[in-house]
Amino acid sequence: MEIDDAGDLIFQTYYMVDWGKIGQSPSDDRCVACGRPMLKVEPVRDRNGLVYRGRVCHSCKSVFWLKEG
């Protein structure tokens, strides 16, 4: 995952998400903190209607969100 503009990121920590309710699938990305494989997170919509896709590492509790479009 490449992030060109930090304004495209949202702040939502690992603990703010109910991971049992959000779809996840394998990805080719590795966690920058621990090096383990990350999972793709299904698109999430914020209160303003903007859609974000994410990557999560459950091992070290890291999550990254990037705005689509």
N, C-alpha and C positions, 0 to 999 in steps of 0.2 A: 504494500500500500504506500502510495506517495501522497504527501500533503504539501500542496503548493502555497496555500493561503491559510494562515492560522484562523482567519475569520470564518472559515468553513467548518470549524470544529465546534461542538457543543460540550458543555461540562456536565457529565452525568457519570458519577462514580460507579464502581462495581456494585456497591451495596445499595444503590438506588434502583436497581433493576431486579425484577422477579424472574430469574433465569429459568425457572420451570415453565414459564408462560411464553417465552420467546424462542422461536425456532433458531437452530444453530446447525451449521454444517462444516465439514473440514475445509481448511484453506491451506495454501502453500506458504503463508506468512509465518514468521517466527517472532516470538515475543522479544522485544528489545531488552527487557529486564532479566529474563531467565533463559531465553533461547529455545524454549519449548514451542511446539506447534500451537498456533492460535486457531480459533473457530470463527467462521463468518456468522454474523448475526443478521437475522431477517431485517428488512427495512423497518425503521421506527419513525413515526410521525410526531412532531412536537406540537405544542399548543397553537402555534401560528400556522400549522399546516405544512411546515417544511419537513422533508423526508431525509433521514440520515441512515447510512449503512455503517456497520461497525465490525470490529474484530475484538475478541475477548480471549484472555488467557486465564483459565480458572485456577491454574497452579499458583500464580502470584497475584491474582485478583486485579489484573490490569484490563482496562477496556478503552478503546479508541473509537471515536465517532467521526464520520466525515459526511458533510452535506451533499446530497445528490443534486445534479443539475445545476 
